Amino acid sequence: MFDELEKAPLDKIFKLLAQFRADEREDKIDLGIGVYKDENGNTPIMRAVKKAERQILDNETTKSYVGVAGNREFCDLIADLVFANIIDKSRIASVQAPGGTGSIWVLLQVIKRARKKGKIWISDPSWPNHYPMCELAGLEPNYYPYFDKDSGKVKFAEMMKVLDRLGPKDTVLLHGCCHNPTGANLTNEQWDIVADSLKKTGAFPFIDLAYLGFGDGIEQDAYGLRKLASTLDEMMLAFSASKNFGLYRERAGVAFAIGKDKNGAEIAFSQMGNIVRASYSQPPDHGAEIVRIILQDEKLRNEWQNELDEMSARIKNLRQKLVNAIKERSNLEDFNFLTEHSGMFSLLGISKEQVDKLKKDHAIYMLDDSRISIAGINENKIDKLAKAIIEVTQ
Ligand SMILES: Cc1ncc(COP(=O)(O)O)c(C=O)c1O
């Protein structure tokens, strides 16, 4: 059977990582991988996570099944964190899923059941997994304009031209905050305009929220999604605890469906449960239980919040230092947009040839579209990076 198939293409990120590992130059820099790294290049286990894990080890009495919808307290705590009481709880349906990706997957399946011929609109560019996931789920992915490579900003007028023309059969996938890969995000005023447009057209909003708290703090990062949730009758949201709790390999996430009313939420909940059961039956519990313990314990919660703030402050600081280093050496203002971006990533907006030159001549690795992972920058290497960017772009 297998020789009737061709080899599937390797994920770009893993291909880049293999090239980076094989490079023997000592001063190499990896800006490719999408995980947070500290100053020493490690992806640490958060302090509160380690403490919660010890509690699990001491107190867990069974490994019996948790249930199709997963850890209910975890889901409710995440609902409070994300929606902060702006909508009636009876409208919120949730199932725990394996990470943000698992949550997106469950929600796409629900959309597929409800909108057999509908299109799904994703930003150009978007997280590289969005397009193939939509295709695999049997939906028709299309792009709306999003990022202007020359200015490093959101092409908002062009984006709205497309969104304003959609109809009730369309789904619009929006990044809740910290857009991946570009780092460019909507302002609060722009979110207000998107909410009005969706209200008028009836297009269905789907928020991917993989970086809550990684940009400008939880309240600001949640502005857009809360605006949509409080303005519109229905929406979906996929939450990931991979980045903000540093739980990447534990696969903790929540798929949310907001219904018009209790009845709508109950239908959505039953559909999600039905899809989970036929897909992987139940989500893994360990990561969700860690998050539950942290969010229910005031001390651990404060500790987690402080460490999350430290991580996002480090990223902001690195952005500023890189921009300063480029300016000091060249008077180049072209990269100032990096400080306006938020979250783990930015798209430099340079060409594939320039990306290749950075790799070949300077051992600096980033994705072909010039996405850099800011946390991959180490303070000692900022000068090298700034010099190399100037060299390949001038
Ligand atoms: C925009 C976006 N959505 C979803 C995910 C998936 O996160 P998870 O690892 O929790 O599946 C990522 C991870 O990189 C992401 O950047």
The ligand as a MOL file (V3000), in Angstrom:
LIG
                    3D

  0  0  0     0  0            999 V3000
M  V30 BEGIN CTAB
M  V30 COUNTS 16 16 0 0 0
M  V30 BEGIN ATOM
M  V30 1 C -1.0370 30.6240 16.0540 0
M  V30 2 C -0.8500 29.2950 16.6920 0
M  V30 3 N -1.9210 28.5180 16.8880 0
M  V30 4 C -1.8100 27.3180 17.4610 0
M  V30 5 C -0.5890 26.8240 17.8670 0
M  V30 6 C -0.5550 25.4350 18.4530 0
M  V30 7 O -0.1900 25.3540 19.7500 0
M  V30 8 P -0.1000 23.9480 20.4850 0
M  V30 9 O 1.3360 23.6190 20.5850 0
M  V30 10 O -0.7440 24.1850 21.8010 0
M  V30 11 O -0.8310 22.9420 19.6860 0
M  V30 12 C 0.5510 27.5840 17.6760 0
M  V30 13 C 1.8470 27.0690 18.0580 0
M  V30 14 O 2.8870 27.4020 17.5900 0
M  V30 15 C 0.4150 28.8640 17.0800 0
M  V30 16 O 1.4650 29.6460 16.8700 0
M  V30 END ATOM
M  V30 BEGIN BOND
M  V30 1 1 1 2
M  V30 2 1 2 3
M  V30 3 2 2 15
M  V30 4 2 3 4
M  V30 5 1 4 5
M  V30 6 1 5 6
M  V30 7 2 5 12
M  V30 8 1 6 7
M  V30 9 1 7 8
M  V30 10 2 8 9
M  V30 11 1 8 10
M  V30 12 1 8 11
M  V30 13 1 12 13
M  V30 14 1 12 15
M  V30 15 2 13 14
M  V30 16 1 15 16
M  V30 END BOND
M  V30 END CTAB
M  END
